[in-house]
Amino acid sequence: MNEDGRDTGAGGASGDTTHFGYREVPEGEKAGLVHGVFSSVAARYDLMNDLMSGGVHRLWKAAMIDWLAPRPGMRLLDVAGGTGDISFRFLDRLKGEGHATVCDMTEAMLAEGRTRAEKAGREGLDWVCGDAMKLPFEDRSFDAVTIAFGIRNVTRIADALAEMYRVLRPGGRFLCLEFSRVTVPAAEWLYDRYSFNVIPRMGEAVTGDRDSYQYLVESIRRFPDQESFAQMIRQAGFRRVDYRNLSLGVAALHSGWRI
Ligand SMILES: C[S@@+](CC[C@H](N)C(=O)[O-])C[C@H]1O[C@@H](n2cnc3c(N)ncnc32)[C@H](O)[C@@H]1O
């Protein structure tokens, strides 16, 4: 943990326990707890994203695709891709001239995404159930790897970064969208009040599951800040690592290349 209580993201640094929101749990239990969260909220996950963020998550995801600048023929792996938002945007930008693989460990999230894709008649997509820390793909098999609001939930972040590096081809691009550290103190004060007082209640009203949204706001506070996370990305082997703050640092986009 660093000086202000945020985790360094090393996962196993505290022995055989790790954090699940503000709770300390045995490392082997975290994935099951995270799976429980997303199984519980899957059916209302997309609606809650719009309500909680006032639709701003759409702008952040658009910024991710802008920075990725997809090229025709690109093969994308979207890790922790959930209901498919990033992959849909990627394919829309390429007008179908690309391929996206959504990999997620929660079947219920993938099922929601598959239903959305079928309704929209989308093509060029695979849905794969798998763990970010042990990706079920060959070395160097994708041109780009993205992860949006996923890495914060992973038990051993360093292992997931190493896996995303492994499956990326040399010259390929890694992009991560995640909640981060608000850079303006007055905004942080307001954001904290909104997060802890409104979001869990909204989660309860919309999904019937307050605890999962309490976990969300706590897990955001446990995630490393922009610089610490950039350093972890470098440690995984990525080069030309850079980041951009979104909405005063409520979220951040991190970018790296496999050279
Ligand atoms: C907040 S959702 C993000 C979904 C989607 N990327 C988006 O931006 O809307 C987090 C997702 O991470 C997935 N996840 C968490 N830990 C994972 C892991 N170790 N491996 C694969 N997926 C994981 C969850 O199942 C969930 O679908």
The ligand as an SDF file (V2000), in Angstrom:
LIG
                    3D

 27 29  0  0  0  0  0  0  0  0999 V2000
  -17.0110   -2.9860  -14.5240 C   0  0  0  0  0  0  0  0  0  0  0  0
  -17.1370   -4.3420  -15.6350 S   0  0  0  0  0  0  0  0  0  0  0  0
  -16.4950   -3.6510  -17.1400 C   0  0  0  0  0  0  0  0  0  0  0  0
  -17.1540   -4.1910  -18.3740 C   0  0  0  0  0  0  0  0  0  0  0  0
  -16.8090   -3.4720  -19.6600 C   0  0  0  0  0  0  0  0  0  0  0  0
  -15.3910   -3.5300  -19.9270 N   0  0  0  0  0  0  0  0  0  0  0  0
  -17.2700   -2.0390  -19.6430 C   0  0  0  0  0  0  0  0  0  0  0  0
  -16.4260   -1.1450  -19.6960 O   0  0  0  0  0  0  0  0  0  0  0  0
  -18.4700   -1.8060  -19.5630 O   0  0  0  0  0  0  0  0  0  0  0  0
  -15.8030   -5.3440  -15.0840 C   0  0  0  0  0  0  0  0  0  0  0  0
  -15.7470   -6.6820  -15.7540 C   0  0  0  0  0  0  0  0  0  0  0  0
  -14.5110   -7.2940  -15.3970 O   0  0  0  0  0  0  0  0  0  0  0  0
  -14.7340   -8.6810  -15.3610 C   0  0  0  0  0  0  0  0  0  0  0  0
  -13.6010   -9.2830  -14.6360 N   0  0  0  0  0  0  0  0  0  0  0  0
  -13.2260   -9.0410  -13.3660 C   0  0  0  0  0  0  0  0  0  0  0  0
  -12.1340   -9.7570  -13.0610 N   0  0  0  0  0  0  0  0  0  0  0  0
  -11.8080  -10.4750  -14.1720 C   0  0  0  0  0  0  0  0  0  0  0  0
  -10.7890  -11.3960  -14.4870 C   0  0  0  0  0  0  0  0  0  0  0  0
   -9.8520  -11.7530  -13.5820 N   0  0  0  0  0  0  0  0  0  0  0  0
  -10.7560  -11.9300  -15.7240 N   0  0  0  0  0  0  0  0  0  0  0  0
  -11.6830  -11.5860  -16.6380 C   0  0  0  0  0  0  0  0  0  0  0  0
  -12.6990  -10.7280  -16.4000 N   0  0  0  0  0  0  0  0  0  0  0  0
  -12.7490  -10.1670  -15.1780 C   0  0  0  0  0  0  0  0  0  0  0  0
  -16.0760   -8.8060  -14.6910 C   0  0  0  0  0  0  0  0  0  0  0  0
  -16.6500  -10.0560  -14.9100 O   0  0  0  0  0  0  0  0  0  0  0  0
  -16.8450   -7.6560  -15.3440 C   0  0  0  0  0  0  0  0  0  0  0  0
  -17.5420   -8.0830  -16.4580 O   0  0  0  0  0  0  0  0  0  0  0  0
  1  2  1  0
  2  3  1  0
  2 10  1  0
  3  4  1  0
  4  5  1  0
  5  6  1  0
  5  7  1  0
  7  8  2  0
  7  9  1  0
 10 11  1  0
 11 12  1  0
 11 26  1  0
 12 13  1  0
 13 14  1  0
 13 24  1  0
 14 15  1  0
 14 23  1  0
 15 16  2  0
 16 17  1  0
 17 18  1  0
 17 23  2  0
 18 19  1  0
 18 20  2  0
 20 21  1  0
 21 22  2  0
 22 23  1  0
 24 25  1  0
 24 26  1  0
 26 27  1  0
M  CHG  2   2   1   9  -1
M  END
$$$$
